[in-house]
Amino acid sequence: SVSQEAIDGASDGDTIQIAAGTYSITSTIDPGGKAVTIRGAVDGDGEPTTVLDGRGNRRVLSCTSNEDDTTVFENLRLANGYEVNDSGGGVHLSGSSPRFDNCVFENNEANQASIYAGGGGMYCENGSSPTLEDCTFTGNIATYGGGMYNRENSSPTLTNCTFTNNSADNGGGGMINSDNSNPTLTDGTFTGNTAGYGGGMYNKFDCIPT
């Protein structure tokens, strides 16, 4: 895809600017551990107008190379990602903690019938603690954790983030936390999320979110 080609040719510290528009993802975007900023466009109200579209048949973004907050995703809509055999329809993070500013995760889906699978919008595992500011999770679906699934010591920091109309077949419509994952949420809103249990949030196995 256009953005992956730019990432492959980028160096640490570079900014990749993606114009407004909808871009179909032909392969999952992966920054490969590079300290780059991937920045979309916004409209007059500051809403992201750059859409990275999984078209309902692939995950949009994956970070598994020890990315930290010097890898930044800004002003992006990550939409229509789909993952049927794994977790994280929109975004999958493993051992990585990038930063997301003013991003929207919408209509992504992850459905694998496992207690450790899910995360329609975002799945964080293996000590992934991303920083999210001014982000929205809406219309995401999963078996567990419609909006976000945090497990295995993954403790993201979310500021001014909104979870709306996400759903899970089992636990955690908006968010599920498990296995010593302790997210910190400030000025967030959970509304209209549904699940078999824990419509807004479900916590299990030694999780104490703030």
Buried (B, 14 or more C-beta within 10 A) or exposed (E): BBBBEBBEEBEEEBEBEBEEEEBBBEEBBBBBBBBBBBBBBBEEEEEBBBBBBBBEEBBBBBBBBEBBBEBBBBBBBBBBBBBEEBBBBBBBBBBBBBBBBBBBBBBBBBBBEEEBBBBBBBBBBEBBBBBBBBBBBBBBBBBBBBBBBBBBBBBBBBBBBBBBBBBBBBBBBBBBBBBBBBBBBEEBEBEBBBBBEBBBBBBBEEBEBE
